[in-house]
Amino acid sequence: MFKKTLPTALVLITLLGAAPLIAACHTVAGAGEDISRTGDAIGNSAKKNTP
């Protein structure tokens, strides 16, 4: 019985954890823009902090 409930519980936890991220973007295009902006911010920070 435990072998069947563990994967189900893990899937449920994963979906519940991802729900706010998915809801914040509203679309796949929005998610792509968010990821792109994050990458740009990391790149800019790296340029500023490079000796």
PQR file of N, CA, C, O and H, with PARSE charges and radii, in Angstrom:
ATOM      1  N   MET A   1       0.822  -1.195   0.000 -0.4000 1.5000
ATOM      2  CA  MET A   1       0.000   0.000   0.000 -0.0000 2.0000
ATOM      3  C   MET A   1       0.868   1.262   0.000  0.5500 1.7000
ATOM      4  O   MET A   1       0.560   2.210  -0.722 -0.5500 1.4000
ATOM      5  N   PHE A   2       1.929   1.295   0.780 -0.4000 1.5000
ATOM      6  CA  PHE A   2       2.800   2.470   0.869 -0.0000 2.0000
ATOM      7  C   PHE A   2       3.494   2.747  -0.458  0.5500 1.7000
ATOM      8  O   PHE A   2       3.757   3.903  -0.788 -0.5500 1.4000
ATOM      9  H   PHE A   2       2.180   0.525   1.366  0.4000 1.0000
ATOM     10  N   LYS A   3       3.796   1.691  -1.230 -0.4000 1.5000
ATOM     11  CA  LYS A   3       4.490   1.874  -2.501 -0.0000 2.0000
ATOM     12  C   LYS A   3       3.630   2.614  -3.517  0.5500 1.7000
ATOM     13  O   LYS A   3       4.168   3.270  -4.409 -0.5500 1.4000
ATOM     14  H   LYS A   3       3.583   0.752  -0.962  0.4000 1.0000
ATOM     15  N   LYS A   4       2.312   2.525  -3.404 -0.4000 1.5000
ATOM     16  CA  LYS A   4       1.435   3.230  -4.333 -0.0000 2.0000
ATOM     17  C   LYS A   4       1.146   4.653  -3.877  0.5500 1.7000
ATOM     18  O   LYS A   4       0.961   5.539  -4.711 -0.5500 1.4000
ATOM     19  H   LYS A   4       1.875   1.992  -2.680  0.4000 1.0000
ATOM     20  N   THR A   5       1.104   4.884  -2.599 -0.4000 1.5000
ATOM     21  CA  THR A   5       0.746   6.219  -2.112 -0.0000 2.0000
ATOM     22  C   THR A   5       1.912   7.196  -2.162  0.5500 1.7000
ATOM     23  O   THR A   5       1.689   8.398  -2.302 -0.5500 1.4000
ATOM     24  H   THR A   5       1.254   4.164  -1.921  0.4000 1.0000
ATOM     25  N   LEU A   6       3.135   6.723  -2.054 -0.4000 1.5000
ATOM     26  CA  LEU A   6       4.297   7.619  -2.075 -0.0000 2.0000
ATOM     27  C   LEU A   6       4.430   8.362  -3.405  0.5500 1.7000
ATOM     28  O   LEU A   6       4.577   9.584  -3.393 -0.5500 1.4000
ATOM     29  H   LEU A   6       3.316   5.746  -1.941  0.4000 1.0000
ATOM     30  N   PRO A   7       4.384   7.672  -4.557 -0.5600 1.5000
ATOM     31  CA  PRO A   7       4.472   8.420  -5.819  0.2800 2.0000
ATOM     32  C   PRO A   7       3.309   9.399  -6.009  0.5500 1.7000
ATOM     33  O   PRO A   7       3.493  10.497  -6.535 -0.5500 1.4000
ATOM     34  N   THR A   8       2.132   9.000  -5.584 -0.4000 1.5000
ATOM     35  CA  THR A   8       0.978   9.887  -5.686 -0.0000 2.0000
ATOM     36  C   THR A   8       1.181  11.133  -4.831  0.5500 1.7000
ATOM     37  O   THR A   8       0.870  12.244  -5.260 -0.5500 1.4000
ATOM     38  H   THR A   8       1.982   8.109  -5.156  0.4000 1.0000
ATOM     39  N   ALA A   9       1.695  10.949  -3.645 -0.4000 1.5000
ATOM     40  CA  ALA A   9       1.948  12.079  -2.754 -0.0000 2.0000
ATOM     41  C   ALA A   9       3.019  13.000  -3.338  0.5500 1.7000
ATOM     42  O   ALA A   9       2.898  14.222  -3.247 -0.5500 1.4000
ATOM     43  H   ALA A   9       1.948  10.047  -3.296  0.4000 1.0000
ATOM     44  N   LEU A  10       4.055  12.433  -3.933 -0.4000 1.5000
ATOM     45  CA  LEU A  10       5.118  13.250  -4.532 -0.0000 2.0000
ATOM     46  C   LEU A  10       4.596  14.061  -5.712  0.5500 1.7000
ATOM     47  O   LEU A  10       4.959  15.228  -5.868 -0.5500 1.4000
ATOM     48  H   LEU A  10       4.153  11.440  -4.007  0.4000 1.0000
ATOM     49  N   VAL A  11       3.760  13.466  -6.535 -0.4000 1.5000
ATOM     50  CA  VAL A  11       3.174  14.192  -7.665 -0.0000 2.0000
ATOM     51  C   VAL A  11       2.289  15.323  -7.157  0.5500 1.7000
ATOM     52  O   VAL A  11       2.338  16.436  -7.681 -0.5500 1.4000
ATOM     53  H   VAL A  11       3.466  12.519  -6.408  0.4000 1.0000
ATOM     54  N   LEU A  12       1.490  15.045  -6.151 -0.4000 1.5000
ATOM     55  CA  LEU A  12       0.613  16.066  -5.587 -0.0000 2.0000
ATOM     56  C   LEU A  12       1.412  17.232  -5.010  0.5500 1.7000
ATOM     57  O   LEU A  12       1.061  18.391  -5.233 -0.5500 1.4000
ATOM     58  H   LEU A  12       1.450  14.141  -5.726  0.4000 1.0000
ATOM     59  N   ILE A  13       2.460  16.945  -4.288 -0.4000 1.5000
ATOM     60  CA  ILE A  13       3.305  17.990  -3.705 -0.0000 2.0000
ATOM     61  C   ILE A  13       3.966  18.813  -4.804  0.5500 1.7000
ATOM     62  O   ILE A  13       4.048  20.037  -4.702 -0.5500 1.4000
ATOM     63  H   ILE A  13       2.745  16.004  -4.107  0.4000 1.0000
ATOM     64  N   THR A  14       4.436  18.147  -5.853 -0.4000 1.5000
ATOM     65  CA  THR A  14       5.073  18.849  -6.968 -0.0000 2.0000
ATOM     66  C   THR A  14       4.085  19.783  -7.665  0.5500 1.7000
ATOM     67  O   THR A  14       4.413  20.932  -7.962 -0.5500 1.4000
ATOM     68  H   THR A  14       4.369  17.153  -5.937  0.4000 1.0000
ATOM     69  N   LEU A  15       2.888  19.292  -7.923 -0.4000 1.5000
ATOM     70  CA  LEU A  15       1.884  20.122  -8.588 -0.0000 2.0000
ATOM     71  C   LEU A  15       1.471  21.308  -7.723  0.5500 1.7000
ATOM     72  O   LEU A  15       1.302  22.417  -8.229 -0.5500 1.4000
ATOM     73  H   LEU A  15       2.621  18.359  -7.682  0.4000 1.0000
ATOM     74  N   LEU A  16       1.310  21.084  -6.445 -0.4000 1.5000
ATOM     75  CA  LEU A  16       0.941  22.177  -5.548 -0.0000 2.0000
ATOM     76  C   LEU A  16       2.063  23.212  -5.457  0.5500 1.7000
ATOM     77  O   LEU A  16       1.797  24.410  -5.361 -0.5500 1.4000
ATOM     78  H   LEU A  16       1.447  20.183  -6.033  0.4000 1.0000
ATOM     79  N   GLY A  17       3.313  22.751  -5.485 -0.4000 1.5000
ATOM     80  CA  GLY A  17       4.441  23.668  -5.435 -0.0000 2.0000
ATOM     81  C   GLY A  17       4.594  24.473  -6.719  0.5500 1.7000
ATOM     82  O   GLY A  17       5.037  25.621  -6.684 -0.5500 1.4000
ATOM     83  H   GLY A  17       3.529  21.778  -5.562  0.4000 1.0000
ATOM     84  N   ALA A  18       4.231  23.876  -7.852 -0.4000 1.5000
ATOM     85  CA  ALA A  18       4.377  24.557  -9.140 -0.0000 2.0000
ATOM     86  C   ALA A  18       3.203  25.480  -9.444  0.5500 1.7000
ATOM     87  O   ALA A  18       3.335  26.374 -10.280 -0.5500 1.4000
ATOM     88  H   ALA A  18       3.872  22.944  -7.880  0.4000 1.0000
ATOM     89  N   ALA A  19       2.080  25.294  -8.800 -0.4000 1.5000
ATOM     90  CA  ALA A  19       0.875  26.077  -9.102 -0.0000 2.0000
ATOM     91  C   ALA A  19       1.096  27.587  -9.010  0.5500 1.7000
ATOM     92  O   ALA A  19       0.676  28.301  -9.921 -0.5500 1.4000
ATOM     93  H   ALA A  19       1.973  24.567  -8.121  0.4000 1.0000
ATOM     94  N   PRO A  20       1.730  28.109  -7.960 -0.5600 1.5000
ATOM     95  CA  PRO A  20       1.934  29.568  -7.919  0.2800 2.0000
ATOM     96  C   PRO A  20       2.833  30.072  -9.051  0.5500 1.7000
ATOM     97  O   PRO A  20       2.630  31.175  -9.559 -0.5500 1.4000
ATOM     98  N   LEU A  21       3.808  29.280  -9.442 -0.4000 1.5000
ATOM     99  CA  LEU A  21       4.693  29.693 -10.535 -0.0000 2.0000
ATOM    100  C   LEU A  21       3.939  29.739 -11.849  0.5500 1.7000
ATOM    101  O   LEU A  21       4.118  30.660 -12.645 -0.5500 1.4000
ATOM    102  H   LEU A  21       3.972  28.384  -9.029  0.4000 1.0000
ATOM    103  N   ILE A  22       3.104  28.750 -12.073 -0.4000 1.5000
ATOM    104  CA  ILE A  22       2.333  28.703 -13.308 -0.0000 2.0000
ATOM    105  C   ILE A  22       1.289  29.812 -13.328  0.5500 1.7000
ATOM    106  O   ILE A  22       1.091  30.461 -14.355 -0.5500 1.4000
ATOM    107  H   ILE A  22       2.959  28.001 -11.427  0.4000 1.0000
ATOM    108  N   ALA A  23       0.635  30.028 -12.221 -0.4000 1.5000
ATOM    109  CA  ALA A  23      -0.409  31.048 -12.150 -0.0000 2.0000
ATOM    110  C   ALA A  23       0.162  32.454 -12.316  0.5500 1.7000
ATOM    111  O   ALA A  23      -0.526  33.342 -12.821 -0.5500 1.4000
ATOM    112  H   ALA A  23       0.796  29.501 -11.387  0.4000 1.0000
ATOM    113  N   ALA A  24       1.390  32.667 -11.905 -0.4000 1.5000
ATOM    114  CA  ALA A  24       1.992  33.993 -11.998 -0.0000 2.0000
ATOM    115  C   ALA A  24       2.294  34.382 -13.440  0.5500 1.7000
ATOM    116  O   ALA A  24       2.313  35.571 -13.759 -0.5500 1.4000
ATOM    117  H   ALA A  24       1.949  31.946 -11.495  0.4000 1.0000
ATOM    118  N   CYS A  25       2.524  33.438 -14.293 -0.4000 1.5000
ATOM    119  CA  CYS A  25       2.901  33.739 -15.672 -0.0000 2.0000
ATOM    120  C   CYS A  25       1.700  33.863 -16.605  0.5500 1.7000
ATOM    121  O   CYS A  25       1.735  34.665 -17.538 -0.5500 1.4000
ATOM    122  H   CYS A  25       2.508  32.472 -14.033  0.4000 1.0000
ATOM    123  N   HIS A  26       0.666  33.109 -16.381 -0.4000 1.5000
ATOM    124  CA  HIS A  26      -0.573  33.092 -17.157 -0.0000 2.0000
ATOM    125  C   HIS A  26      -0.422  32.456 -18.531  0.5500 1.7000
ATOM    126  O   HIS A  26      -1.390  31.898 -19.048 -0.5500 1.4000
ATOM    127  H   HIS A  26       0.638  32.458 -15.622  0.4000 1.0000
ATOM    128  N   THR A  27       0.744  32.518 -19.133 -0.4000 1.5000
ATOM    129  CA  THR A  27       0.940  31.919 -20.448 -0.0000 2.0000
ATOM    130  C   THR A  27       2.348  31.357 -20.545  0.5500 1.7000
ATOM    131  O   THR A  27       3.224  31.680 -19.742 -0.5500 1.4000
ATOM    132  H   THR A  27       1.530  32.971 -18.713  0.4000 1.0000
ATOM    133  N   VAL A  28       2.544  30.515 -21.539 -0.4000 1.5000
ATOM    134  CA  VAL A  28       3.883  29.976 -21.779 -0.0000 2.0000
ATOM    135  C   VAL A  28       4.816  31.100 -22.232  0.5500 1.7000
ATOM    136  O   VAL A  28       5.991  31.116 -21.867 -0.5500 1.4000
ATOM    137  H   VAL A  28       1.833  30.253 -22.191  0.4000 1.0000
ATOM    138  N   ALA A  29       4.297  32.032 -23.020 -0.4000 1.5000
ATOM    139  CA  ALA A  29       5.115  33.170 -23.464 -0.0000 2.0000
ATOM    140  C   ALA A  29       5.548  34.010 -22.278  0.5500 1.7000
ATOM    141  O   ALA A  29       6.683  34.484 -22.223 -0.5500 1.4000
ATOM    142  H   ALA A  29       3.342  32.018 -23.317  0.4000 1.0000
ATOM    143  N   GLY A  30       4.649  34.192 -21.337 -0.4000 1.5000
ATOM    144  CA  GLY A  30       4.985  34.946 -20.128 -0.0000 2.0000
ATOM    145  C   GLY A  30       6.069  34.252 -19.333  0.5500 1.7000
ATOM    146  O   GLY A  30       6.961  34.900 -18.784 -0.5500 1.4000
ATOM    147  H   GLY A  30       3.727  33.808 -21.381  0.4000 1.0000
ATOM    148  N   ALA A  31       5.992  32.937 -19.272 -0.4000 1.5000
ATOM    149  CA  ALA A  31       7.022  32.176 -18.558 -0.0000 2.0000
ATOM    150  C   ALA A  31       8.373  32.340 -19.249  0.5500 1.7000
ATOM    151  O   ALA A  31       9.400  32.483 -18.586 -0.5500 1.4000
ATOM    152  H   ALA A  31       5.268  32.410 -19.717  0.4000 1.0000
ATOM    153  N   GLY A  32       8.372  32.320 -20.577 -0.4000 1.5000
ATOM    154  CA  GLY A  32       9.622  32.513 -21.321 -0.0000 2.0000
ATOM    155  C   GLY A  32      10.220  33.885 -21.078  0.5500 1.7000
ATOM    156  O   GLY A  32      11.436  34.023 -20.948 -0.5500 1.4000
ATOM    157  H   GLY A  32       7.538  32.204 -21.116  0.4000 1.0000
ATOM    158  N   GLU A  33       9.372  34.895 -21.016 -0.4000 1.5000
ATOM    159  CA  GLU A  33       9.863  36.250 -20.744 -0.0000 2.0000
ATOM    160  C   GLU A  33      10.439  36.351 -19.337  0.5500 1.7000
ATOM    161  O   GLU A  33      11.475  36.982 -19.128 -0.5500 1.4000
ATOM    162  H   GLU A  33       8.384  34.783 -21.122  0.4000 1.0000
ATOM    163  N   ASP A  34       9.766  35.730 -18.380 -0.4000 1.5000
ATOM    164  CA  ASP A  34      10.263  35.754 -16.999 -0.0000 2.0000
ATOM    165  C   ASP A  34      11.628  35.084 -16.905  0.5500 1.7000
ATOM    166  O   ASP A  34      12.529  35.591 -16.237 -0.5500 1.4000
ATOM    167  H   ASP A  34       8.925  35.218 -18.550  0.4000 1.0000
ATOM    168  N   ILE A  35      11.778  33.953 -17.570 -0.4000 1.5000
ATOM    169  CA  ILE A  35      13.053  33.225 -17.544 -0.0000 2.0000
ATOM    170  C   ILE A  35      14.133  34.048 -18.230  0.5500 1.7000
ATOM    171  O   ILE A  35      15.269  34.103 -17.759 -0.5500 1.4000
ATOM    172  H   ILE A  35      11.046  33.541 -18.113  0.4000 1.0000
ATOM    173  N   SER A  36      13.782  34.683 -19.334 -0.4000 1.5000
ATOM    174  CA  SER A  36      14.743  35.514 -20.057 -0.0000 2.0000
ATOM    175  C   SER A  36      15.212  36.693 -19.210  0.5500 1.7000
ATOM    176  O   SER A  36      16.403  36.999 -19.171 -0.5500 1.4000
ATOM    177  H   SER A  36      12.859  34.638 -19.716  0.4000 1.0000
ATOM    178  N   ARG A  37      14.283  37.347 -18.539 -0.4000 1.5000
ATOM    179  CA  ARG A  37      14.643  38.481 -17.677 -0.0000 2.0000
ATOM    180  C   ARG A  37      15.535  38.034 -16.522  0.5500 1.7000
ATOM    181  O   ARG A  37      16.459  38.747 -16.129 -0.5500 1.4000
ATOM    182  H   ARG A  37      13.315  37.098 -18.570  0.4000 1.0000
ATOM    183  N   THR A  38      15.254  36.861 -15.986 -0.4000 1.5000
ATOM    184  CA  THR A  38      16.089  36.333 -14.912 -0.0000 2.0000
ATOM    185  C   THR A  38      17.508  36.097 -15.411  0.5500 1.7000
ATOM    186  O   THR A  38      18.478  36.432 -14.732 -0.5500 1.4000
ATOM    187  H   THR A  38      14.503  36.282 -16.305  0.4000 1.0000
ATOM    188  N   GLY A  39      17.622  35.519 -16.600 -0.4000 1.5000
ATOM    189  CA  GLY A  39      18.944  35.294 -17.193 -0.0000 2.0000
ATOM    190  C   GLY A  39      19.681  36.599 -17.445  0.5500 1.7000
ATOM    191  O   GLY A  39      20.884  36.698 -17.203 -0.5500 1.4000
ATOM    192  H   GLY A  39      16.834  35.247 -17.152  0.4000 1.0000
ATOM    193  N   ASP A  40      18.952  37.605 -17.934 -0.4000 1.5000
ATOM    194  CA  ASP A  40      19.571  38.914 -18.165 -0.0000 2.0000
ATOM    195  C   ASP A  40      20.073  39.532 -16.863  0.5500 1.7000
ATOM    196  O   ASP A  40      21.160  40.107 -16.817 -0.5500 1.4000
ATOM    197  H   ASP A  40      17.975  37.525 -18.131  0.4000 1.0000
ATOM    198  N   ALA A  41      19.272  39.409 -15.808 -0.4000 1.5000
ATOM    199  CA  ALA A  41      19.660  39.974 -14.512 -0.0000 2.0000
ATOM    200  C   ALA A  41      20.916  39.280 -13.978  0.5500 1.7000
ATOM    201  O   ALA A  41      21.800  39.931 -13.421 -0.5500 1.4000
ATOM    202  H   ALA A  41      18.389  38.942 -15.845  0.4000 1.0000
ATOM    203  N   ILE A  42      20.988  37.974 -14.147 -0.4000 1.5000
ATOM    204  CA  ILE A  42      22.178  37.234 -13.694 -0.0000 2.0000
ATOM    205  C   ILE A  42      23.395  37.660 -14.509  0.5500 1.7000
ATOM    206  O   ILE A  42      24.476  37.864 -13.957 -0.5500 1.4000
ATOM    207  H   ILE A  42      20.270  37.445 -14.599  0.4000 1.0000
ATOM    208  N   GLY A  43      23.218  37.793 -15.828 -0.4000 1.5000
ATOM    209  CA  GLY A  43      24.316  38.218 -16.679 -0.0000 2.0000
ATOM    210  C   GLY A  43      24.814  39.611 -16.344  0.5500 1.7000
ATOM    211  O   GLY A  43      26.021  39.850 -16.305 -0.5500 1.4000
ATOM    212  H   GLY A  43      22.339  37.628 -16.276  0.4000 1.0000
ATOM    213  N   ASN A  44      23.896  40.524 -16.103 -0.4000 1.5000
ATOM    214  CA  ASN A  44      24.281  41.895 -15.743 -0.0000 2.0000
ATOM    215  C   ASN A  44      25.013  41.920 -14.404  0.5500 1.7000
ATOM    216  O   ASN A  44      25.989  42.651 -14.238 -0.5500 1.4000
ATOM    217  H   ASN A  44      22.915  40.329 -16.135  0.4000 1.0000
ATOM    218  N   SER A  45      24.546  41.131 -13.464 -0.4000 1.5000
ATOM    219  CA  SER A  45      25.196  41.073 -12.161 -0.0000 2.0000
ATOM    220  C   SER A  45      26.611  40.508 -12.281  0.5500 1.7000
ATOM    221  O   SER A  45      27.535  40.974 -11.615 -0.5500 1.4000
ATOM    222  H   SER A  45      23.753  40.536 -13.599  0.4000 1.0000
ATOM    223  N   ALA A  46      26.763  39.511 -13.128 -0.4000 1.5000
ATOM    224  CA  ALA A  46      28.093  38.928 -13.334 -0.0000 2.0000
ATOM    225  C   ALA A  46      29.042  39.944 -13.951  0.5500 1.7000
ATOM    226  O   ALA A  46      30.213  40.012 -13.577 -0.5500 1.4000
ATOM    227  H   ALA A  46      26.012  39.132 -13.669  0.4000 1.0000
ATOM    228  N   LYS A  47      28.536  40.738 -14.902 -0.4000 1.5000
ATOM    229  CA  LYS A  47      29.388  41.755 -15.541 -0.0000 2.0000
ATOM    230  C   LYS A  47      29.826  42.819 -14.529  0.5500 1.7000
ATOM    231  O   LYS A  47      30.976  43.257 -14.533 -0.5500 1.4000
ATOM    232  H   LYS A  47      27.585  40.682 -15.206  0.4000 1.0000
ATOM    233  N   LYS A  48      28.892  43.226 -13.664 -0.4000 1.5000
ATOM    234  CA  LYS A  48      29.212  44.242 -12.663 -0.0000 2.0000
ATOM    235  C   LYS A  48      30.240  43.757 -11.658  0.5500 1.7000
ATOM    236  O   LYS A  48      31.062  44.541 -11.185 -0.5500 1.4000
ATOM    237  H   LYS A  48      27.957  42.869 -13.660  0.4000 1.0000
ATOM    238  N   ASN A  49      30.203  42.475 -11.329 -0.4000 1.5000
ATOM    239  CA  ASN A  49      31.047  41.954 -10.271 -0.0000 2.0000
ATOM    240  C   ASN A  49      32.301  41.247 -10.768  0.5500 1.7000
ATOM    241  O   ASN A  49      33.017  40.630  -9.980 -0.5500 1.4000
ATOM    242  H   ASN A  49      29.535  41.839 -11.714  0.4000 1.0000
ATOM    243  N   THR A  50      32.570  41.331 -12.060 -0.4000 1.5000
ATOM    244  CA  THR A  50      33.791  40.746 -12.607 -0.0000 2.0000
ATOM    245  C   THR A  50      34.937  41.718 -12.399  0.5500 1.7000
ATOM    246  O   THR A  50      34.843  42.884 -12.783 -0.5500 1.4000
ATOM    247  H   THR A  50      31.987  41.832 -12.700  0.4000 1.0000
ATOM    248  N   PRO A  51      36.025  41.244 -11.791 -0.5600 1.5000
ATOM    249  CA  PRO A  51      37.163  42.166 -11.537  0.2800 2.0000
ATOM    250  C   PRO A  51      37.855  42.597 -12.809  0.5500 1.7000
ATOM    251  O   PRO A  51      38.819  43.362 -12.760 -0.5500 1.4000
TER
END
